[in-house]
Amino acid sequence: MAGLVTGSSHPLHAKDELRPPSRQSATSKKCRVCGDEIGVKEDGEVFVACHVCGFPVCRPCYEYERSEGNQCCPQCNTRYKRHKGCPRVPGDDDDDDKFDDFDDEFQIKPHDHDDSNQKNVFSHSEIEHYNEQEMHPIRPAFSSAGSVAGKDIEGEKEAYSNAEWQERVEKWKVRQEKRGLVSKDDGGNDQGEEDEYLMAEARQPLWRKIPIPSSRINPYRIVIVLRLIILCFFFRFRILTPAYDAFALWLISVICEIWFGLSWILDQFPKWNPIERETYLDRLSLRFEREGEPNRLGPVDVFVSTVDPLKEPPIITANTVLSILAIDYPVDKVSCYVSDDGASMLLFDSLAETAEFARRWVPFCKKHNIEPRAPEFYFTQKIDYLKDKVHPNFVKERRAMKREYEEFKVRINALVSKAQKKPEEGWVMQDGTPWPGNNTRDHPGMIQVYLGSEGALDVEGKELPRLVYVSREKRPGYNHHKKAGAMNALIRVSAVLTNAPFMLNLDCDHYVNNSKAVREAMCFLMDPQLGKKLCYVQFPQRFDGIDRHDRYANRNVVFFDINMKGLDGVQGPVYVGTGCVFNRQSLYGYDPPVSEKRPKMTCDCWPSWCCCCCGGSRKKSKKKGQRSLLGGLYPMKKKMMGKKYTRKASAPVFDLEEIEEGLEGYEELEKSSLMSQKSFEKRFGQSPVFIASTLMENGGLPEGNNSQSHIKEAIHVISCGYEEKTEWGKEVGWIYGSVTEDILTGFKMHCRGWRSVYCSPPRPAFKGSAPINLSDRLHQVLRWALGSIEIFLSHHCPLWYGYGGKLKLLERLAYINTIVYPFTSIPLLAYCTIPAVCLLTGKFIIPTLNNLASVWFLALFISIIATSVLELRWSGVSIQDLWRNEQFWVIGGVSAHLFAVFQGLLKVLGGVDTNFTVTAKAADDAEFGELYLFKWTTLLIPPTTLIILNMVGVVAGVSDAINNGYGSWGPLFGKLFFAFWVIVHLYPFLKGLMGRQNRTPTIVVLWSILLASIFSLIWVRIDPFLPKQTGPILKQCGVEC
């Protein structure tokens, strides 16, 4: 373990002109479908699949596209023509039958050719000699790949029994026979067939899109359109038929309903085209983890952020770190960075204990393949832990590991107990030196490397992933930007120390529940076609420790399983702050690579003036393409990241001396395409090492620097003044200006044209904890809503920011919905008050209904119900989750969202920062005891008032109907319906407000109060104790008889 350290690249080429592919350039190209090199044909010419645009595709991918795909070029969408030696497919023109390849087309018997006299067909990355056997399909197409497959098939075979494996290979052979690539009488080489199958599998896509079946999605879309039409007619009726006896109530209700309709449009239409995705992890291993070759999976830097270890228990953070260190990924490609924004010695010592325990925990997890790999949750899960375990020592080793983990917890608890009271002289480290972070608001930057290539090995002598403690420098007078600033510091530190091209962001309470989660993300980020255009892969958030009924909709199932899948079909899901794997380049403010469009075809038969428009547009587009991606600082970056220009990953972009000496030794054309050092520093800060790392698209560290110089540079980039006069937080990294920096950061990426992907594997990738207490849940929602208000009042508001860019319309609607939803609280509060006012005053917002108006009301309610039912049908969400979501929409809307609107306006416009305190009143030690914990907060006042008002209104309305006779019951039903709608939606709030109440169900108390009040009124109306007089009324005459 290194001591605690504190602090007081690729050449770029100019864009060539668009020209047909030449032999010299094409031989070095790689297939843009599978990533393998493109070879040559029999005559030595480069294989060109498409003669229209020359899009680089190797021959196996070309044949697979013709036989199994849409038979078109991926770039220009032109139908592929048949090449010599390729099987015929339906749709081939007769003009394509000009090749004399009768023997190749009809496989009658094997050819007696000497393979040694044939030329290579491909220069394939996984096949040393890919000979003419590919041109004669009756022979095994990948027979020379046996040495490559070797033990690679073991990873694929592990998931199948021998019978299942043979059945899978046989099915593949049948498909090959149908395609004409294998003859039925060709056999006897089982190993060759398996190798051939594996190589074919490795060429297949790493993921596929699963659209929602048309039988489910089409009725859903039809109902949405019908609901929109019905809504228009409903508003027409409401506006043209005012209630003159209650004009003010009518006007308020119409304004509220119009706002609700607009909110529904913003929420509904981004869900127009929901999709699901499926990954193929076995193909990922076959393509990037081949035997005898270096592992080519992309390195990943994992960021874990924490602030106060007393509020965020160190044992939870330790479990998160342990699950990261034990993920199923090459250890030399994983680095875990823990950001301690509170400069706590408690977390520092806890990570030291965690690193020591990881030396035993990580090999145990990988040896027995356990899930999840967070020990706290593994040992407490109520499942059969012996299922699928065959190792004879598993039970013994599990018991020993559980005992060691309990001892580890005791040590962590001792550290927590010790940290409760800070000594007057401050904390002192084990070597006797004062802890640098004794003053949490004034301390230097600190970095500690616990594990890694230079750290401790595990108990089996194997290398462990790197674990790095980071606490950025803080000084008075600087704005440190909270979590967003901490994440940007981690970006710079990781770029200097490891510079992985991908980054995983996790909260300290979100552990890795699926050890293959990073591999799931790599299926998208390392895809040759899609990967370069992806800014991040977002995983859904799943939670532990939530009560069975999910009273306050903590799971957010509707958002993660409906809204996010809908956005995945547009431009991608929004970034939700955790469980997200980033492409590092997207956080540097770069635009995604853009496919070069082919010039329009023109003919010489038209006058030259006919082509003026085309010529002008080409010049314009060329000028636009040369526009600076970094605002004039980096004019060629956008071109360099295009498909035709890829940078090598092995060599550094710049030597540091070349940066400092003015880039000597480059060609004039290359010099003109590079930013000066001063421009780099203006954007990224004054760190040559970090600047060099930003230009290494595929990661890696510059050569010629040792670890000590890297540590010193890392201390420099986390200094509090490093970001001054740079674009950090504006265009680079996490964006500042809102407490919900995640929404803002993802929005900026999508505006630049990046795409994102939603990955929801069968086993949840990550799991975390959520507040199940009512007050804590409301404060969480308050924070989210406050962030949305801050974005709404900033220049990054989606209502006016980013027009003319690459943000799609439906994606913009989704972002608008995320920042305007808190304002719904105002009309919602008014709408929930109207029923009580109507019941108390005897007036109503709707006049007497005729038959046509009744039809529109009925049609609207039916369309709302149908939309929800069909949404549940295609998404798989349960009706209970949908109902809980609707209830908490009302609860949060009239409490947290309402306060967020006023707090946000005061903060942004008036500069007044208000906080709401939470006070605990009582606790319960039983299971889910926190659920019944009552904490008083100001947020509870509005919903409590609404419940009392509506209950009083119900009692008053029933009393008035009893007094006025049967004629008044008809108008009463509409008012009671709306009042009960409010009470039913606020019922979970009432339940949380009353607590456990000696285990008496809240619904019993509620109905008891209502029924007691109603029966009391009826009793008084009947007057049973007064005698009833019949006949004429007799009065005393005053005469004594």
Salt bridges, closest charged atoms under 4 A:
ASP16 OD2 - ARG19 NH2 3.53
GLU17 OE2 - LYS622 NZ 3.77
ASP36 OD2 - HIS124 NE2 2.99
ASP36 OD2 - ARG203 NH1 3.69
ASP36 OD1 - ARG290 NH2 3.66
GLU45 OE2 - ARG23 NH2 2.24
GLU63 OE2 - ARG59 NE 3.31
GLU68 OE2 - ARG179 NE 3.95
ASP92 OD2 - ARG66 NH2 2.99
ASP92 OD1 - ARG79 NH1 3.43
ASP97 OD1 - ARG82 NH2 3.64
ASP97 OD1 - ARG88 NH2 3.26
ASP101 OD2 - ARG82 NH1 3.08
ASP104 OD1 - HIS136 ND1 3.25
GLU105 OE1 - ARG82 NH1 3.54
ASP115 OD1 - ARG139 NH1 2.72
GLU126 OE1 - HIS124 ND1 2.50
GLU126 OE1 - ARG290 NH2 3.33
GLU132 OE1 - HIS136 NE2 3.26
GLU156 OE2 - ARG168 NH1 2.88
GLU167 OE2 - LYS171 NZ 3.57
GLU170 OE2 - LYS173 NZ 3.71
GLU193 OE2 - LYS173 NZ 3.23
GLU194 OE1 - LYS157 NZ 3.19
GLU201 OE1 - ARG168 NH2 3.39
GLU201 OE1 - ARG283 NE 3.50
GLU257 OE1 - ARG238 NE 2.95
ASP267 OD2 - LYS271 NZ 3.29
GLU276 OE2 - LYS565 NZ 3.13
GLU278 OE1 - ARG208 NE 2.73
ASP282 OD2 - ARG168 NH2 3.50
GLU289 OE1 - ARG519 NH1 2.85
ASP301 OD2 - ARG584 NH2 2.88
ASP328 OD2 - LYS516 NZ 2.50
ASP328 OD1 - ARG519 NH2 3.79
ASP341 OD1 - ARG472 NE 2.73
ASP341 OD2 - LYS474 NZ 3.56
GLU353 OE1 - ARG411 NE 2.96
GLU356 OE2 - ARG359 NH1 3.13
GLU356 OE2 - ARG360 NH1 3.81
GLU371 OE1 - ARG763 NE 3.90
GLU376 OE1 - LYS409 NZ 3.24
GLU397 OE2 - LYS367 NZ 2.89
GLU397 OE1 - HIS368 NE2 2.59
GLU404 OE1 - ARG360 NE 2.55
GLU407 OE2 - ARG403 NE 3.62
ASP442 OD1 - ARG475 NH1 2.53
GLU460 OE1 - LYS462 NZ 3.82
GLU473 OE2 - ARG475 NE 2.83
ASP507 OD1 - LYS483 NZ 2.98
ASP509 OD1 - HIS510 ND1 3.08
ASP544 OD1 - LYS767 NZ 3.62
ASP550 OD2 - ARG555 NH1 3.85
ASP561 OD1 - ARG542 NH2 2.87
ASP568 OD2 - ARG277 NE 2.81
GLU596 OE1 - LYS15 NZ 3.98
GLU670 OE2 - HIS13 ND1 3.36
GLU697 OE2 - LYS532 NZ 3.66
GLU697 OE1 - ARG647 NH2 3.21
GLU723 OE2 - ARG492 NH1 2.86
GLU727 OE1 - ARG683 NH1 2.28
GLU731 OE2 - LYS748 NZ 3.06
GLU731 OE1 - ARG752 NH2 3.34
ASP776 OD2 - LYS935 NZ 2.74
GLU790 OE2 - LYS907 NZ 2.77
GLU811 OE2 - HIS750 ND1 3.62
GLU871 OE2 - LYS271 NZ 2.92
ASP924 OD2 - ARG996 NE 2.85
